[in-house]
């Protein structure tokens, strides 16, 4: 059986990556870009800085800065309107996962037409999106390199997973200097999102030796650097290592896919508008406890990657050490302890469960459960 490895053609990472990327954009012959971002980055001057850099290279830009933390169908449509009005020939996403996902939705509709809901699921589009340059400012989602696009349907209160190579950017940029301004809470949430990507990819039923290598190295980098990045945002070594970690974790899940943590977290985000990384962090140990009978040896590998001495442990003991280490890391960086703290209500669990089981990310979870079992995971996280 053959496997396919998905990744953008070019990924620029490290100090001065942004400057190198501007030169690369010019080489593509692109003339007029739509910058998709959020209001924070628009107000703090980062958008203007990039627009000015592009202008100096003869590239025009317009800006859509209305992306919500969980980008919506309306956000996509509003951005698409600006793109069409200005005849933009490419899109630049600037920010974390939300602007990247919103930009993907805009770029996909620009070439495929219709409504974004038409592309929910796996490989539903016919054409590649408009060229997309993804400039990352967080170390977590890896949306800047993936074939995943997550858009909230406000009508159904559901996060739609759109999975297709057609939404993969042609260039991703990870410059740690752009990440130095992330506040501690966002650093913590996005870092745990990256850890979740690595863990779920490693225990996925679609894992390969390539994704395994990426996932385990990402886990080690996160264990060794996330606490420092949260404590001291100006620690550029920690920031750069977290940039590498999120990129590696993204490479892993972009090809091995994910599991129940993401399938369930998507519902919490779509239903309550909660931060995705925080939902992942809260759910991660509970889902792995559920998965343990099917992947104890793999969870033991993750414990070893988190610098735990597992030499005298059997697989089950190593798996439990992994789950304990995940909980310890979350506590150290002040992640909420449970879903109750996030105001999740038990009466909504049947709806959350039903939608989670329909989510495309659920397909590669190592242990497949029924509605009763998934609801029990939600309840255990309360």
Secondary structure as UniProt FT lines:
FT   STRAND          10..13
FT   TURN            15..16
FT   HELIX           17..27
FT   TURN            28..29
FT   STRAND          32..36
FT   HELIX           39..43
FT   TURN            44..45
FT   HELIX           46..56
FT   TURN            57..58
FT   STRAND          60..64
FT   HELIX           73..85
FT   TURN            86..87
FT   STRAND          90..95
FT   HELIX           97..112
FT   HELIX           116..119
FT   STRAND          121..122
FT   STRAND          132..136
FT   TURN            143..145
FT   STRAND          148..153
FT   TURN            154..157
FT   STRAND          158..163
FT   HELIX           165..167
FT   STRAND          171..174
FT   HELIX           176..178
FT   TURN            179..181
FT   HELIX           184..203
FT   TURN            205..206
FT   HELIX           209..231
FT   TURN            233..234
FT   HELIX           236..256
FT   HELIX           260..272
FT   HELIX           276..305
FT   TURN            306..307
FT   TURN            311..312
FT   HELIX           315..332
FT   TURN            333..334
FT   HELIX           340..342
FT   HELIX           346..348
FT   HELIX           349..358
FT   HELIX           360..364
FT   HELIX           371..380
//
